[in-house]
Amino acid sequence: MLPLAGSVHAANGGLPESVRIAAVARNATSGKTLFSGSSALVVEQRWLETELGKLGVKLEWVPVTTNSVAAQVNEAFANKSIDFAQYGDLPSVIANASGLRTQLVVPGGSLNNTYLVVPANSTAQSIKDLKGKKIALHRGRPWEYPFSRLLAANGMRLSDVKILNLNPQAGAAAVATGGADAFFTLSDAFLLEDKQVGKIIWSSKKPPHDWKMRAELWGDSGFLKKYPQLAQLVATAYVRVHQNASVDSGKEAFIRHETESGQLESVVRRELADDHAQWKARWAPLFSPALRSHYAAVAGYAKESRLINKAVAVDELFAPQFVEQALTQLKLQNFWTP
């Protein structure tokens, strides 16, 4: 369950009793709830927990499920029951268009590949072969934008296919049973291949980074303004683990974390294999021109596809000052290049 709305304030100079961060969590084989991505690394390192503790502030992790991350996080931001969340680009744009005020605090850390899967007996070899066909896609999730890019690159639009708005579990079932002609998803595509009920005919491993799914650290704008000291600690904690993860030994540690949290090691390794994106670059927490262009394009797509009714001021989505300070503090100004 999500915590009750509103922060309870501690007696130490008006700071909140806790800092609450939402992140995707899975029930591990051990029975414990374990987080994924860079949040798992922050949990393990315990640096943030220690630094907040020095100020009399607790660190509270709020688990969200993979099937409804966007809805859970946006609802939690709306009722003020979280201060930060690691989640996708498109849901964040949708949230801000609806009146919420959140900002991107630490980019990078997750450039998940996207995959187009068809039934094992399908003759389709590309998205062009699926014109007029039924494609399972969870609308409003961060992999919808890469799907739109794939369509556009092949001279197609959403209206050229029949979208079945299904969550990942339902989408997988639909393509496995023949209820859908294709399924656009993340690394769960490999599970369908392993079961011999689906086959991957396209992935984002070759096209630009812009075709991958981005899930990054966002913060409540009001919290960032009211408690910049705490926001800085959170940002610095994430930049620290980004640097640790970006080295070669960090890759194996990341794979271990993902496996411990319930992912199959073979799936994680296949997701990372043969990718044009350099491992170090995936973790770059930089507000680069490419990042800004990406969010402008996502916002434009959301408006064009009527996922939002009004335009979003893209420049207002960014709070780069925290990463800039973290890079200076950690002497990492030249570690990543835009």
C-alpha positions in Angstrom: 0.0 0.0 0.0 1.1 3.6 -0.6 1.7 5.7 2.5 -0.9 8.2 3.7 -0.9 11.6 2.0 1.2 14.4 3.4 4.6 14.4 5.1 4.8 14.4 8.9 7.3 17.0 9.9 10.1 16.3 12.3 11.2 18.7 15.0 14.7 19.3 13.4 14.3 22.6 11.7 11.1 21.8 9.9 12.4 18.9 7.8 10.0 16.2 6.9 10.0 13.0 8.9 10.9 11.0 5.8 11.8 11.1 2.2 9.6 8.8 0.1 10.9 7.3 -3.2 8.7 5.1 -5.4 10.3 2.4 -7.6 9.4 -0.8 -9.3 9.7 -3.7 -7.0 9.3 -7.5 -7.4 8.8 -10.3 -5.0 12.0 -12.2 -5.0 12.4 -15.9 -4.7 13.5 -15.3 -1.1 10.1 -13.8 -0.4 11.5 -10.3 0.2 10.4 -7.2 -1.8 13.4 -6.1 -3.9 13.6 -3.0 -6.0 15.0 -2.9 -9.6 17.2 -0.6 -11.6 19.4 2.0 -10.0 17.0 2.3 -7.0 18.1 -1.2 -6.0 21.7 0.0 -6.0 20.8 3.0 -3.8 19.1 0.7 -1.4 22.1 -1.6 -1.2 24.6 1.2 -0.8 22.7 2.7 2.1 24.6 6.0 1.6 21.4 8.0 1.2 19.8 6.3 4.2 22.8 7.2 6.3 23.1 10.9 5.2 19.4 11.5 5.7 19.6 9.9 9.1 22.2 12.4 10.1 19.5 15.1 9.6 16.9 13.1 11.5 15.1 12.1 8.3 14.1 8.6 7.4 14.3 7.1 4.0 11.1 5.3 2.9 10.9 3.1 -0.2 7.5 2.8 -1.8 7.1 -0.3 -4.0 5.0 -0.1 -7.2 4.2 -3.0 -9.5 5.4 -3.5 -13.0 1.9 -3.8 -14.5 0.7 -0.3 -13.3 3.7 1.8 -12.5 2.4 4.9 -14.2 -1.0 4.9 -12.6 0.4 4.2 -9.1 3.1 6.8 -9.3 1.0 9.5 -10.8 -1.7 8.9 -8.2 0.9 9.0 -5.4 2.3 12.3 -6.7 -1.2 13.7 -6.9 -2.1 12.8 -3.3 1.4 13.8 -2.0 2.2 10.4 -0.7 5.6 10.3 -2.4 8.4 12.8 -3.0 10.3 11.0 -5.8 9.8 8.2 -8.3 11.8 6.3 -10.8 9.6 5.8 -13.7 9.0 6.5 -17.4 9.1 9.5 -19.7 5.6 9.4 -21.3 3.7 8.9 -18.0 5.7 11.9 -16.6 4.7 14.1 -19.5 1.0 13.0 -19.1 1.2 13.8 -15.3 2.4 17.3 -16.0 -0.2 17.9 -18.7 -2.9 16.9 -16.1 -1.8 19.6 -13.7 0.8 17.8 -11.5 4.1 19.5 -11.1 7.1 17.1 -11.2 10.6 17.5 -12.6 13.3 15.3 -13.9 16.0 15.2 -11.2 18.4 12.5 -12.4 18.3 11.2 -16.0 19.8 7.9 -17.2 20.0 4.6 -15.4 17.5 2.8 -17.5 17.5 2.6 -21.3 15.5 -0.6 -21.6 15.1 -2.1 -25.0 11.7 -2.5 -26.7 10.7 -5.5 -28.8 8.1 -6.4 -31.4 6.9 -9.9 -30.9 4.6 -12.0 -33.1 3.2 -15.5 -32.6 5.7 -18.3 -33.2 3.8 -19.4 -36.4 3.4 -15.9 -37.8 4.8 -15.1 -41.3 5.3 -11.4 -40.4 8.9 -10.2 -40.7 8.5 -6.5 -40.0 6.0 -3.9 -38.8 5.0 -3.3 -42.4 3.6 -6.8 -42.5 1.3 -5.9 -39.6 -0.6 -3.1 -41.3 -4.3 -3.5 -40.4 -3.5 -6.2 -37.8 -4.1 -6.3 -34.0 -1.1 -5.2 -31.9 -1.2 -5.4 -28.1 0.3 -2.2 -26.6 -0.3 -0.7 -23.1 -1.2 2.8 -24.0 0.4 5.6 -22.0 3.3 3.5 -20.9 6.9 4.7 -21.7 7.3 2.1 -24.5 4.4 3.6 -26.5 6.6 6.4 -27.8 9.3 4.0 -29.2 6.5 2.1 -30.9 5.3 5.4 -32.5 8.9 5.9 -33.8 9.0 2.4 -35.3 5.7 3.1 -37.1 6.8 6.5 -38.4 10.1 5.1 -39.6 8.1 2.7 -41.8 5.7 5.3 -43.1 2.9 4.2 -40.7 0.7 5.7 -38.1 -1.2 4.4 -35.1 -4.3 4.4 -37.2 -2.7 1.9 -39.6 -2.9 -0.9 -37.0 -5.6 -2.0 -34.5 -4.3 -1.3 -31.0 -5.3 -3.6 -28.2 -4.8 -1.6 -25.0 -3.5 -4.4 -22.8 -1.1 -4.5 -19.8 2.0 -6.6 -20.3 0.6 -9.8 -18.8 -2.6 -9.6 -20.9 -0.6 -8.6 -24.0 1.7 -11.6 -23.6 -1.3 -13.9 -23.2 -3.0 -12.4 -26.3 0.0 -12.9 -28.6 0.6 -16.4 -27.2 -3.0 -17.6 -27.8 -3.5 -15.8 -31.2 -5.7 -13.1 -29.8 -3.2 -10.5 -31.1 -1.1 -10.5 -34.2 1.8 -8.8 -32.4 2.8 -7.5 -29.0 5.1 -4.5 -28.3 6.9 -4.8 -25.0 10.1 -5.0 -23.0 12.4 -7.9 -22.2 9.5 -10.1 -21.3 9.6 -10.8 -25.0 12.4 -13.3 -24.4 10.1 -15.3 -22.1 7.6 -15.7 -25.0 10.5 -17.0 -27.2 11.6 -19.4 -24.4 8.1 -20.8 -24.3 8.1 -21.1 -28.1 4.8 -19.2 -28.3 6.4 -16.0 -29.8 9.3 -14.7 -31.8 11.0 -11.3 -31.8 11.0 -9.7 -35.2 12.4 -6.3 -34.2 14.2 -4.7 -31.2 15.6 -1.2 -30.3 19.1 -2.5 -30.0 20.1 -1.1 -33.4 18.3 2.3 -33.8 19.1 5.4 -31.8 18.8 5.7 -28.0 15.6 7.6 -28.6 13.9 4.3 -29.5 14.6 2.8 -26.1 12.4 3.1 -23.0 13.5 5.7 -20.5 12.8 5.4 -16.8 14.4 8.1 -14.7 14.2 9.8 -11.3 11.5 12.4 -11.0 10.7 14.6 -8.0 7.7 16.6 -6.8 8.4 20.2 -7.8 7.1 21.6 -4.5 9.4 19.2 -2.5 12.4 20.2 -4.6 11.8 23.9 -3.9 11.0 23.4 -0.2 13.7 21.0 0.7 16.7 21.5 -1.7 19.1 20.1 0.8 17.2 16.7 0.9 16.7 16.8 -2.9 20.4 17.2 -3.3 21.2 14.2 -1.2 18.8 12.1 -3.2 20.3 13.3 -6.5 23.8 12.7 -5.3 22.9 9.2 -4.1 21.7 8.3 -7.6 24.6 9.8 -9.4 27.0 7.9 -7.1 25.4 4.6 -8.0 25.2 5.6 -11.7 29.0 6.0 -11.6 29.5 2.7 -9.8 27.3 0.8 -12.2 28.8 2.3 -15.3 32.2 0.5 -14.9 32.7 -3.0 -16.1 32.4 -4.6 -12.7 29.2 -2.6 -12.1 27.5 -4.4 -15.0 27.8 -7.8 -13.3 26.5 -6.3 -10.0 23.5 -4.8 -11.9 22.8 -8.2 -13.4 22.9 -9.8 -10.0 20.5 -7.3 -8.6 18.0 -7.8 -11.4 18.3 -11.6 -11.0 17.8 -11.4 -7.2 14.7 -9.3 -7.7 13.0 -12.0 -9.8 14.3 -11.6 -13.3 15.8 -14.6 -15.1 19.5 -14.1 -15.5 19.3 -15.4 -19.1 16.7 -12.7 -19.9 18.8 -9.9 -18.3 21.9 -11.0 -20.2 20.0 -11.2 -23.5 18.5 -7.8 -22.9 22.0 -6.3 -22.5 23.8 -8.3 -25.2 24.6 -7.0 -28.7 23.4 -3.5 -27.9 24.8 -0.5 -29.8 24.4 1.7 -26.7 27.6 1.7 -24.6 27.1 0.5 -21.1 28.7 3.6 -19.6 26.5 5.9 -21.7 23.3 4.3 -20.5 24.1 5.6 -17.0 25.0 9.1 -17.9 22.9 11.5 -15.7 23.3 14.4 -18.1 20.8 16.9 -19.2 22.2 16.8 -22.7 20.7 18.4 -25.9 19.7 14.9 -26.9 17.7 14.3 -23.7 15.9 17.7 -24.1 15.1 16.9 -27.7 13.8 13.5 -26.6 11.3 15.0 -24.1 10.2 17.6 -26.5 9.4 14.8 -29.0 7.6 12.8 -26.3 5.5 15.8 -25.4 4.7 16.4 -29.0 3.7 12.8 -29.6 1.5 12.8 -26.5 -0.4 15.9 -27.7 -0.6 14.6 -31.3 -2.0 11.3 -30.2 -4.4 12.9 -27.8 -2.9 11.3 -24.7 -2.9 14.9 -23.3 -5.2 17.8 -24.2 -2.8 20.7 -23.7 0.9 21.2 -24.5 3.6 20.8 -21.9 6.3 23.4 -21.3 9.1 21.0 -21.8 11.9 23.2 -20.3 10.0 23.3 -17.0 10.2 19.6 -16.7 14.0 19.7 -15.9 15.7 20.4 -12.6 19.4 20.0 -13.7 20.9 21.9 -10.7 21.0 18.8 -8.5 22.9 16.7 -10.9 25.3 19.6 -11.6 26.0 19.9 -7.9 26.4 16.2 -7.5 28.9 15.9 -10.3 30.9 18.7 -8.8 30.8 17.2 -5.3 31.8 13.8 -6.6 34.4 15.2 -9.0 32.7 13.6 -12.0 32.4 16.6 -14.2 34.3 14.9 -17.0 33.3 11.3 -16.3 30.5 11.3 -18.9 30.3 13.2 -22.1 27.1 14.4 -23.7 
